[in-house]
């Protein structure tokens, strides 16, 4: 009985964390490989740019 409970928890979490489809402008991405490629290409947009300027030394 415990195993069924924990499997239900994991399957529910997997369903919640899955992106079944994604709109890229006018294009609908449904294949997991297309969604992964789009998301991997977008990571650069969300990363912080390197900071310039002076660094404080201890």
PDB file of N, CA, C, O and CB in Angstrom:
ATOM      1  N   UNK A   1       0.833  -1.189   0.000  1.00  0.00           N
ATOM      2  CA  UNK A   1       0.000   0.000   0.000  1.00  0.00           C
ATOM      3  C   UNK A   1       0.882   1.259   0.000  1.00  0.00           C
ATOM      4  O   UNK A   1       0.554   2.248  -0.656  1.00  0.00           O
ATOM      5  CB  UNK A   1      -0.950  -0.005   1.222  1.00  0.00           C
ATOM      6  N   UNK A   2       1.986   1.218   0.729  1.00  0.00           N
ATOM      7  CA  UNK A   2       2.874   2.370   0.771  1.00  0.00           C
ATOM      8  C   UNK A   2       3.490   2.648  -0.594  1.00  0.00           C
ATOM      9  O   UNK A   2       3.646   3.804  -0.989  1.00  0.00           O
ATOM     10  CB  UNK A   2       3.970   2.152   1.804  1.00  0.00           C
ATOM     11  N   UNK A   3       3.834   1.598  -1.303  1.00  0.00           N
ATOM     12  CA  UNK A   3       4.477   1.770  -2.609  1.00  0.00           C
ATOM     13  C   UNK A   3       3.530   2.480  -3.589  1.00  0.00           C
ATOM     14  O   UNK A   3       3.961   3.358  -4.336  1.00  0.00           O
ATOM     15  CB  UNK A   3       4.912   0.397  -3.181  1.00  0.00           C
ATOM     16  N   UNK A   4       2.273   2.113  -3.588  1.00  0.00           N
ATOM     17  CA  UNK A   4       1.302   2.754  -4.476  1.00  0.00           C
ATOM     18  C   UNK A   4       1.156   4.236  -4.136  1.00  0.00           C
ATOM     19  O   UNK A   4       1.009   5.065  -5.034  1.00  0.00           O
ATOM     20  CB  UNK A   4      -0.064   2.050  -4.379  1.00  0.00           C
ATOM     21  N   UNK A   5       1.196   4.568  -2.860  1.00  0.00           N
ATOM     22  CA  UNK A   5       1.090   5.967  -2.438  1.00  0.00           C
ATOM     23  C   UNK A   5       2.266   6.776  -2.968  1.00  0.00           C
ATOM     24  O   UNK A   5       2.071   7.831  -3.571  1.00  0.00           O
ATOM     25  CB  UNK A   5       1.024   6.068  -0.903  1.00  0.00           C
ATOM     26  N   UNK A   6       3.481   6.293  -2.750  1.00  0.00           N
ATOM     27  CA  UNK A   6       4.662   7.035  -3.165  1.00  0.00           C
ATOM     28  C   UNK A   6       4.786   7.107  -4.693  1.00  0.00           C
ATOM     29  O   UNK A   6       5.262   8.110  -5.225  1.00  0.00           O
ATOM     30  CB  UNK A   6       5.910   6.396  -2.571  1.00  0.00           C
ATOM     31  N   UNK A   7       4.366   6.065  -5.394  1.00  0.00           N
ATOM     32  CA  UNK A   7       4.358   6.118  -6.855  1.00  0.00           C
ATOM     33  C   UNK A   7       3.358   7.153  -7.355  1.00  0.00           C
ATOM     34  O   UNK A   7       3.632   7.852  -8.331  1.00  0.00           O
ATOM     35  CB  UNK A   7       4.028   4.741  -7.441  1.00  0.00           C
ATOM     36  N   UNK A   8       2.217   7.259  -6.710  1.00  0.00           N
ATOM     37  CA  UNK A   8       1.219   8.268  -7.090  1.00  0.00           C
ATOM     38  C   UNK A   8       1.765   9.672  -6.879  1.00  0.00           C
ATOM     39  O   UNK A   8       1.517  10.562  -7.693  1.00  0.00           O
ATOM     40  CB  UNK A   8      -0.079   8.079  -6.283  1.00  0.00           C
ATOM     41  N   UNK A   9       2.502   9.880  -5.800  1.00  0.00           N
ATOM     42  CA  UNK A   9       3.114  11.180  -5.533  1.00  0.00           C
ATOM     43  C   UNK A   9       4.115  11.524  -6.635  1.00  0.00           C
ATOM     44  O   UNK A   9       4.117  12.642  -7.149  1.00  0.00           O
ATOM     45  CB  UNK A   9       3.808  11.184  -4.150  1.00  0.00           C
ATOM     46  N   UNK A  10       4.968  10.559  -6.997  1.00  0.00           N
ATOM     47  CA  UNK A  10       5.987  10.841  -8.022  1.00  0.00           C
ATOM     48  C   UNK A  10       5.368  11.069  -9.386  1.00  0.00           C
ATOM     49  O   UNK A  10       5.804  11.955 -10.120  1.00  0.00           O
ATOM     50  CB  UNK A  10       6.988   9.699  -8.105  1.00  0.00           C
ATOM     51  N   UNK A  11       4.369  10.294  -9.734  1.00  0.00           N
ATOM     52  CA  UNK A  11       3.726  10.493 -11.042  1.00  0.00           C
ATOM     53  C   UNK A  11       3.017  11.846 -11.104  1.00  0.00           C
ATOM     54  O   UNK A  11       3.038  12.516 -12.137  1.00  0.00           O
ATOM     55  CB  UNK A  11       2.721   9.358 -11.327  1.00  0.00           C
ATOM     56  N   UNK A  12       2.397  12.239 -10.011  1.00  0.00           N
ATOM     57  CA  UNK A  12       1.742  13.541  -9.968  1.00  0.00           C
ATOM     58  C   UNK A  12       2.738  14.676 -10.110  1.00  0.00           C
ATOM     59  O   UNK A  12       2.475  15.648 -10.820  1.00  0.00           O
ATOM     60  CB  UNK A  12       0.968  13.697  -8.679  1.00  0.00           C
ATOM     61  N   UNK A  13       3.875  14.564  -9.445  1.00  0.00           N
ATOM     62  CA  UNK A  13       4.915  15.592  -9.548  1.00  0.00           C
ATOM     63  C   UNK A  13       5.459  15.658 -10.969  1.00  0.00           C
ATOM     64  O   UNK A  13       5.695  16.747 -11.491  1.00  0.00           O
ATOM     65  CB  UNK A  13       6.059  15.312  -8.552  1.00  0.00           C
ATOM     66  N   UNK A  14       5.658  14.509 -11.596  1.00  0.00           N
ATOM     67  CA  UNK A  14       6.158  14.474 -12.976  1.00  0.00           C
ATOM     68  C   UNK A  14       5.155  15.136 -13.932  1.00  0.00           C
ATOM     69  O   UNK A  14       5.548  15.880 -14.831  1.00  0.00           O
ATOM     70  CB  UNK A  14       6.433  13.013 -13.415  1.00  0.00           C
ATOM     71  N   UNK A  15       3.860  14.861 -13.733  1.00  0.00           N
ATOM     72  CA  UNK A  15       2.833  15.489 -14.579  1.00  0.00           C
ATOM     73  C   UNK A  15       2.803  16.999 -14.395  1.00  0.00           C
ATOM     74  O   UNK A  15       2.661  17.742 -15.366  1.00  0.00           O
ATOM     75  CB  UNK A  15       1.454  14.904 -14.264  1.00  0.00           C
ATOM     76  N   UNK A  16       2.936  17.462 -13.142  1.00  0.00           N
ATOM     77  CA  UNK A  16       2.934  18.894 -12.852  1.00  0.00           C
ATOM     78  C   UNK A  16       4.132  19.611 -13.446  1.00  0.00           C
ATOM     79  O   UNK A  16       4.012  20.762 -13.866  1.00  0.00           O
ATOM     80  CB  UNK A  16       2.901  19.119 -11.365  1.00  0.00           C
ATOM     81  N   UNK A  17       5.281  18.959 -13.488  1.00  0.00           N
ATOM     82  CA  UNK A  17       6.515  19.590 -13.943  1.00  0.00           C
ATOM     83  C   UNK A  17       6.791  19.402 -15.423  1.00  0.00           C
ATOM     84  O   UNK A  17       7.835  19.839 -15.907  1.00  0.00           O
ATOM     85  CB  UNK A  17       7.661  19.059 -13.164  1.00  0.00           C
ATOM     86  N   UNK A  18       5.897  18.770 -16.150  1.00  0.00           N
ATOM     87  CA  UNK A  18       6.081  18.535 -17.574  1.00  0.00           C
ATOM     88  C   UNK A  18       5.455  19.671 -18.376  1.00  0.00           C
ATOM     89  O   UNK A  18       4.373  20.156 -18.043  1.00  0.00           O
ATOM     90  CB  UNK A  18       5.473  17.180 -17.984  1.00  0.00           C
ATOM     91  N   UNK A  19       6.138  20.086 -19.427  1.00  0.00           N
ATOM     92  CA  UNK A  19       5.591  21.095 -20.340  1.00  0.00           C
ATOM     93  C   UNK A  19       5.094  20.344 -21.579  1.00  0.00           C
ATOM     94  O   UNK A  19       5.901  19.965 -22.429  1.00  0.00           O
ATOM     95  CB  UNK A  19       6.678  22.203 -20.720  1.00  0.00           C
ATOM     96  N   UNK A  20       3.771  20.123 -21.697  1.00  0.00           N
ATOM     97  CA  UNK A  20       3.261  19.326 -22.818  1.00  0.00           C
ATOM     98  C   UNK A  20       3.319  20.055 -24.160  1.00  0.00           C
ATOM     99  O   UNK A  20       3.509  19.417 -25.195  1.00  0.00           O
ATOM    100  CB  UNK A  20       1.841  18.917 -22.540  1.00  0.00           C
ATOM    101  N   UNK A  21       3.160  21.378 -24.159  1.00  0.00           N
ATOM    102  CA  UNK A  21       3.259  22.150 -25.388  1.00  0.00           C
ATOM    103  C   UNK A  21       3.693  23.558 -25.054  1.00  0.00           C
ATOM    104  O   UNK A  21       3.528  24.032 -23.930  1.00  0.00           O
ATOM    105  CB  UNK A  21       1.923  22.158 -26.153  1.00  0.00           C
ATOM    106  N   UNK A  22       4.264  24.234 -26.077  1.00  0.00           N
ATOM    107  CA  UNK A  22       4.814  25.558 -25.851  1.00  0.00           C
ATOM    108  C   UNK A  22       4.623  26.373 -27.119  1.00  0.00           C
ATOM    109  O   UNK A  22       4.910  25.894 -28.217  1.00  0.00           O
ATOM    110  CB  UNK A  22       6.316  25.488 -25.444  1.00  0.00           C
ATOM    111  N   UNK A  23       4.142  27.597 -26.976  1.00  0.00           N
ATOM    112  CA  UNK A  23       3.988  28.496 -28.117  1.00  0.00           C
ATOM    113  C   UNK A  23       5.260  29.320 -28.280  1.00  0.00           C
ATOM    114  O   UNK A  23       5.749  29.926 -27.327  1.00  0.00           O
ATOM    115  CB  UNK A  23       2.750  29.422 -27.937  1.00  0.00           C
ATOM    116  N   UNK A  24       5.783  29.332 -29.493  1.00  0.00           N
ATOM    117  CA  UNK A  24       6.930  30.175 -29.837  1.00  0.00           C
ATOM    118  C   UNK A  24       6.446  31.137 -30.910  1.00  0.00           C
ATOM    119  O   UNK A  24       6.587  30.878 -32.105  1.00  0.00           O
ATOM    120  CB  UNK A  24       8.177  29.320 -30.333  1.00  0.00           C
ATOM    121  N   UNK A  25       5.877  32.247 -30.468  1.00  0.00           N
ATOM    122  CA  UNK A  25       5.271  33.179 -31.422  1.00  0.00           C
ATOM    123  C   UNK A  25       4.025  32.546 -32.006  1.00  0.00           C
ATOM    124  O   UNK A  25       3.056  32.298 -31.288  1.00  0.00           O
ATOM    125  CB  UNK A  25       6.268  33.565 -32.548  1.00  0.00           C
ATOM    126  N   UNK A  26       4.042  32.286 -33.295  1.00  0.00           N
ATOM    127  CA  UNK A  26       2.904  31.651 -33.985  1.00  0.00           C
ATOM    128  C   UNK A  26       3.074  30.144 -34.101  1.00  0.00           C
ATOM    129  O   UNK A  26       2.168  29.462 -34.579  1.00  0.00           O
ATOM    130  CB  UNK A  26       2.729  32.251 -35.378  1.00  0.00           C
ATOM    131  N   UNK A  27       4.214  29.607 -33.673  1.00  0.00           N
ATOM    132  CA  UNK A  27       4.514  28.186 -33.830  1.00  0.00           C
ATOM    133  C   UNK A  27       4.191  27.433 -32.545  1.00  0.00           C
ATOM    134  O   UNK A  27       4.571  27.856 -31.454  1.00  0.00           O
ATOM    135  CB  UNK A  27       5.991  27.980 -34.214  1.00  0.00           C
ATOM    136  N   UNK A  28       3.489  26.319 -32.684  1.00  0.00           N
ATOM    137  CA  UNK A  28       3.166  25.463 -31.550  1.00  0.00           C
ATOM    138  C   UNK A  28       4.172  24.323 -31.507  1.00  0.00           C
ATOM    139  O   UNK A  28       4.281  23.546 -32.456  1.00  0.00           O
ATOM    140  CB  UNK A  28       1.705  24.921 -31.645  1.00  0.00           C
ATOM    141  N   UNK A  29       4.910  24.225 -30.397  1.00  0.00           N
ATOM    142  CA  UNK A  29       5.879  23.152 -30.216  1.00  0.00           C
ATOM    143  C   UNK A  29       5.252  22.075 -29.344  1.00  0.00           C
ATOM    144  O   UNK A  29       4.851  22.341 -28.211  1.00  0.00           O
ATOM    145  CB  UNK A  29       7.199  23.683 -29.584  1.00  0.00           C
ATOM    146  N   UNK A  30       5.167  20.842 -29.880  1.00  0.00           N
ATOM    147  CA  UNK A  30       4.548  19.758 -29.128  1.00  0.00           C
ATOM    148  C   UNK A  30       5.506  18.613 -28.853  1.00  0.00           C
ATOM    149  O   UNK A  30       5.340  17.901 -27.862  1.00  0.00           O
ATOM    150  CB  UNK A  30       3.351  19.242 -29.867  1.00  0.00           C
ATOM    151  N   UNK A  31       6.503  18.420 -29.704  1.00  0.00           N
ATOM    152  CA  UNK A  31       7.444  17.334 -29.494  1.00  0.00           C
ATOM    153  C   UNK A  31       8.421  17.731 -28.384  1.00  0.00           C
ATOM    154  O   UNK A  31       8.918  18.857 -28.371  1.00  0.00           O
ATOM    155  CB  UNK A  31       8.200  16.990 -30.811  1.00  0.00           C
ATOM    156  N   UNK A  32       8.697  16.809 -27.452  1.00  0.00           N
ATOM    157  CA  UNK A  32       9.625  17.126 -26.364  1.00  0.00           C
ATOM    158  C   UNK A  32      10.999  17.586 -26.859  1.00  0.00           C
ATOM    159  O   UNK A  32      11.625  18.440 -26.230  1.00  0.00           O
ATOM    160  CB  UNK A  32       9.793  15.918 -25.473  1.00  0.00           C
ATOM    161  N   UNK A  33      11.468  17.037 -27.964  1.00  0.00           N
ATOM    162  CA  UNK A  33      12.777  17.447 -28.478  1.00  0.00           C
ATOM    163  C   UNK A  33      12.748  18.897 -28.963  1.00  0.00           C
ATOM    164  O   UNK A  33      13.721  19.627 -28.775  1.00  0.00           O
ATOM    165  CB  UNK A  33      13.217  16.519 -29.621  1.00  0.00           C
ATOM    166  N   UNK A  34      11.636  19.323 -29.587  1.00  0.00           N
ATOM    167  CA  UNK A  34      11.504  20.712 -30.027  1.00  0.00           C
ATOM    168  C   UNK A  34      11.426  21.668 -28.841  1.00  0.00           C
ATOM    169  O   UNK A  34      12.025  22.744 -28.863  1.00  0.00           O
ATOM    170  CB  UNK A  34      10.267  20.872 -30.907  1.00  0.00           C
ATOM    171  N   UNK A  35      10.685  21.273 -27.805  1.00  0.00           N
ATOM    172  CA  UNK A  35      10.557  22.105 -26.614  1.00  0.00           C
ATOM    173  C   UNK A  35      11.913  22.239 -25.922  1.00  0.00           C
ATOM    174  O   UNK A  35      12.290  23.336 -25.508  1.00  0.00           O
ATOM    175  CB  UNK A  35       9.509  21.511 -25.643  1.00  0.00           C
ATOM    176  N   UNK A  36      12.651  21.129 -25.794  1.00  0.00           N
ATOM    177  CA  UNK A  36      13.976  21.180 -25.164  1.00  0.00           C
ATOM    178  C   UNK A  36      14.926  22.066 -25.957  1.00  0.00           C
ATOM    179  O   UNK A  36      15.678  22.844 -25.371  1.00  0.00           O
ATOM    180  CB  UNK A  36      14.565  19.769 -25.034  1.00  0.00           C
ATOM    181  N   UNK A  37      14.901  21.959 -27.288  1.00  0.00           N
ATOM    182  CA  UNK A  37      15.787  22.776 -28.112  1.00  0.00           C
ATOM    183  C   UNK A  37      15.446  24.253 -27.952  1.00  0.00           C
ATOM    184  O   UNK A  37      16.347  25.090 -27.882  1.00  0.00           O
ATOM    185  CB  UNK A  37      15.689  22.361 -29.591  1.00  0.00           C
ATOM    186  N   UNK A  38      14.173  24.580 -27.893  1.00  0.00           N
ATOM    187  CA  UNK A  38      13.760  25.978 -27.741  1.00  0.00           C
ATOM    188  C   UNK A  38      14.174  26.525 -26.372  1.00  0.00           C
ATOM    189  O   UNK A  38      14.691  27.638 -26.276  1.00  0.00           O
ATOM    190  CB  UNK A  38      12.235  26.111 -27.926  1.00  0.00           C
ATOM    191  N   UNK A  39      13.947  25.745 -25.324  1.00  0.00           N
ATOM    192  CA  UNK A  39      14.281  26.184 -23.974  1.00  0.00           C
ATOM    193  C   UNK A  39      15.801  26.298 -23.814  1.00  0.00           C
ATOM    194  O   UNK A  39      16.286  27.255 -23.210  1.00  0.00           O
ATOM    195  CB  UNK A  39      13.697  25.206 -22.928  1.00  0.00           C
ATOM    196  N   UNK A  40      16.549  25.343 -24.343  1.00  0.00           N
ATOM    197  CA  UNK A  40      18.009  25.403 -24.247  1.00  0.00           C
ATOM    198  C   UNK A  40      18.556  26.614 -24.990  1.00  0.00           C
ATOM    199  O   UNK A  40      19.554  27.192 -24.560  1.00  0.00           O
ATOM    200  CB  UNK A  40      18.637  24.119 -24.802  1.00  0.00           C
ATOM    201  N   UNK A  41      17.934  27.010 -26.082  1.00  0.00           N
ATOM    202  CA  UNK A  41      18.368  28.190 -26.816  1.00  0.00           C
ATOM    203  C   UNK A  41      17.984  29.475 -26.112  1.00  0.00           C
ATOM    204  O   UNK A  41      18.589  30.517 -26.362  1.00  0.00           O
ATOM    205  CB  UNK A  41      17.789  28.179 -28.202  1.00  0.00           C
ATOM    206  N   UNK A  42      16.987  29.424 -25.236  1.00  0.00           N
ATOM    207  CA  UNK A  42      16.514  30.626 -24.544  1.00  0.00           C
ATOM    208  C   UNK A  42      17.244  30.885 -23.241  1.00  0.00           C
ATOM    209  O   UNK A  42      17.073  31.951 -22.650  1.00  0.00           O
ATOM    210  CB  UNK A  42      15.041  30.515 -24.274  1.00  0.00           C
ATOM    211  N   UNK A  43      18.039  29.961 -22.782  1.00  0.00           N
ATOM    212  CA  UNK A  43      18.723  30.126 -21.497  1.00  0.00           C
ATOM    213  C   UNK A  43      19.640  31.344 -21.543  1.00  0.00           C
ATOM    214  O   UNK A  43      19.824  32.013 -20.526  1.00  0.00           O
ATOM    215  CB  UNK A  43      19.533  28.856 -21.140  1.00  0.00           C
ATOM    216  N   UNK A  44      20.207  31.637 -22.686  1.00  0.00           N
ATOM    217  CA  UNK A  44      21.094  32.788 -22.814  1.00  0.00           C
ATOM    218  C   UNK A  44      20.327  34.079 -22.537  1.00  0.00           C
ATOM    219  O   UNK A  44      20.899  35.032 -22.010  1.00  0.00           O
ATOM    220  CB  UNK A  44      21.732  32.830 -24.220  1.00  0.00           C
ATOM    221  N   UNK A  45      19.061  34.121 -22.879  1.00  0.00           N
ATOM    222  CA  UNK A  45      18.264  35.320 -22.643  1.00  0.00           C
ATOM    223  C   UNK A  45      18.083  35.613 -21.158  1.00  0.00           C
ATOM    224  O   UNK A  45      17.948  36.773 -20.768  1.00  0.00           O
ATOM    225  CB  UNK A  45      16.914  35.178 -23.301  1.00  0.00           C
ATOM    226  N   UNK A  46      18.079  34.585 -20.339  1.00  0.00           N
ATOM    227  CA  UNK A  46      17.783  34.759 -18.923  1.00  0.00           C
ATOM    228  C   UNK A  46      19.026  34.760 -18.043  1.00  0.00           C
ATOM    229  O   UNK A  46      18.910  34.898 -16.825  1.00  0.00           O
ATOM    230  CB  UNK A  46      16.855  33.679 -18.470  1.00  0.00           C
ATOM    231  N   UNK A  47      20.206  34.610 -18.624  1.00  0.00           N
ATOM    232  CA  UNK A  47      21.417  34.612 -17.807  1.00  0.00           C
ATOM    233  C   UNK A  47      21.885  36.047 -17.586  1.00  0.00           C
ATOM    234  O   UNK A  47      21.624  36.936 -18.397  1.00  0.00           O
ATOM    235  CB  UNK A  47      22.535  33.769 -18.475  1.00  0.00           C
ATOM    236  N   UNK A  48      22.566  36.248 -16.497  1.00  0.00           N
ATOM    237  CA  UNK A  48      23.051  37.582 -16.149  1.00  0.00           C
ATOM    238  C   UNK A  48      24.273  37.928 -16.994  1.00  0.00           C
ATOM    239  O   UNK A  48      25.102  37.066 -17.285  1.00  0.00           O
ATOM    240  CB  UNK A  48      23.392  37.666 -14.643  1.00  0.00           C
ATOM    241  N   UNK A  49      24.373  39.176 -17.376  1.00  0.00           N
ATOM    242  CA  UNK A  49      25.545  39.605 -18.120  1.00  0.00           C
ATOM    243  C   UNK A  49      26.694  39.841 -17.143  1.00  0.00           C
ATOM    244  O   UNK A  49      26.460  40.192 -15.986  1.00  0.00           O
ATOM    245  CB  UNK A  49      25.242  40.886 -18.944  1.00  0.00           C
ATOM    246  N   UNK A  50      27.924  39.653 -17.595  1.00  0.00           N
ATOM    247  CA  UNK A  50      29.058  39.866 -16.694  1.00  0.00           C
ATOM    248  C   UNK A  50      29.136  41.315 -16.258  1.00  0.00           C
ATOM    249  O   UNK A  50      28.882  42.228 -17.043  1.00  0.00           O
ATOM    250  CB  UNK A  50      30.368  39.450 -17.365  1.00  0.00           C
ATOM    251  N   UNK A  51      29.482  41.511 -15.022  1.00  0.00           N
ATOM    252  CA  UNK A  51      29.578  42.861 -14.471  1.00  0.00           C
ATOM    253  C   UNK A  51      30.996  43.392 -14.647  1.00  0.00           C
ATOM    254  O   UNK A  51      31.973  42.666 -14.465  1.00  0.00           O
ATOM    255  CB  UNK A  51      29.175  42.875 -12.977  1.00  0.00           C
ATOM    256  N   UNK A  52      31.086  44.621 -14.991  1.00  0.00           N
ATOM    257  CA  UNK A  52      32.381  45.259 -15.099  1.00  0.00           C
ATOM    258  C   UNK A  52      32.587  46.206 -13.926  1.00  0.00           C
ATOM    259  O   UNK A  52      31.756  46.278 -13.020  1.00  0.00           O
ATOM    260  CB  UNK A  52      32.509  46.007 -16.432  1.00  0.00           C
ATOM    261  N   UNK A  53      33.665  46.909 -13.949  1.00  0.00           N
ATOM    262  CA  UNK A  53      33.883  47.893 -12.899  1.00  0.00           C
ATOM    263  C   UNK A  53      34.970  47.477 -11.928  1.00  0.00           C
ATOM    264  O   UNK A  53      35.810  46.629 -12.232  1.00  0.00           O
ATOM    265  CB  UNK A  53      32.608  48.135 -12.151  1.00  0.00           C
ATOM    266  N   UNK A  54      34.937  48.074 -10.786  1.00  0.00           N
ATOM    267  CA  UNK A  54      35.969  47.837  -9.781  1.00  0.00           C
ATOM    268  C   UNK A  54      35.563  46.708  -8.864  1.00  0.00           C
ATOM    269  O   UNK A  54      34.388  46.541  -8.538  1.00  0.00           O
ATOM    270  CB  UNK A  54      36.238  49.103  -8.972  1.00  0.00           C
ATOM    271  N   UNK A  55      36.564  45.923  -8.446  1.00  0.00           N
ATOM    272  CA  UNK A  55      36.338  44.877  -7.463  1.00  0.00           C
ATOM    273  C   UNK A  55      36.965  45.317  -6.159  1.00  0.00           C
ATOM    274  O   UNK A  55      38.060  45.880  -6.155  1.00  0.00           O
ATOM    275  CB  UNK A  55      36.919  43.514  -7.935  1.00  0.00           C
ATOM    276  N   UNK A  56      36.295  45.071  -5.068  1.00  0.00           N
ATOM    277  CA  UNK A  56      36.828  45.434  -3.754  1.00  0.00           C
ATOM    278  C   UNK A  56      37.695  44.301  -3.234  1.00  0.00           C
ATOM    279  O   UNK A  56      37.253  43.153  -3.186  1.00  0.00           O
ATOM    280  CB  UNK A  56      35.684  45.751  -2.754  1.00  0.00           C
ATOM    281  N   UNK A  57      38.900  44.605  -2.852  1.00  0.00           N
ATOM    282  CA  UNK A  57      39.815  43.603  -2.311  1.00  0.00           C
ATOM    283  C   UNK A  57      39.752  43.659  -0.789  1.00  0.00           C
ATOM    284  O   UNK A  57      39.620  44.740  -0.215  1.00  0.00           O
ATOM    285  CB  UNK A  57      41.275  43.835  -2.819  1.00  0.00           C
ATOM    286  N   UNK A  58      39.844  42.504  -0.130  1.00  0.00           N
ATOM    287  CA  UNK A  58      39.785  42.499   1.338  1.00  0.00           C
ATOM    288  C   UNK A  58      41.019  43.075   1.976  1.00  0.00           C
ATOM    289  O   UNK A  58      41.109  43.136   3.202  1.00  0.00           O
ATOM    290  CB  UNK A  58      39.579  41.107   1.844  1.00  0.00           C
TER     291      UNK A  58
END
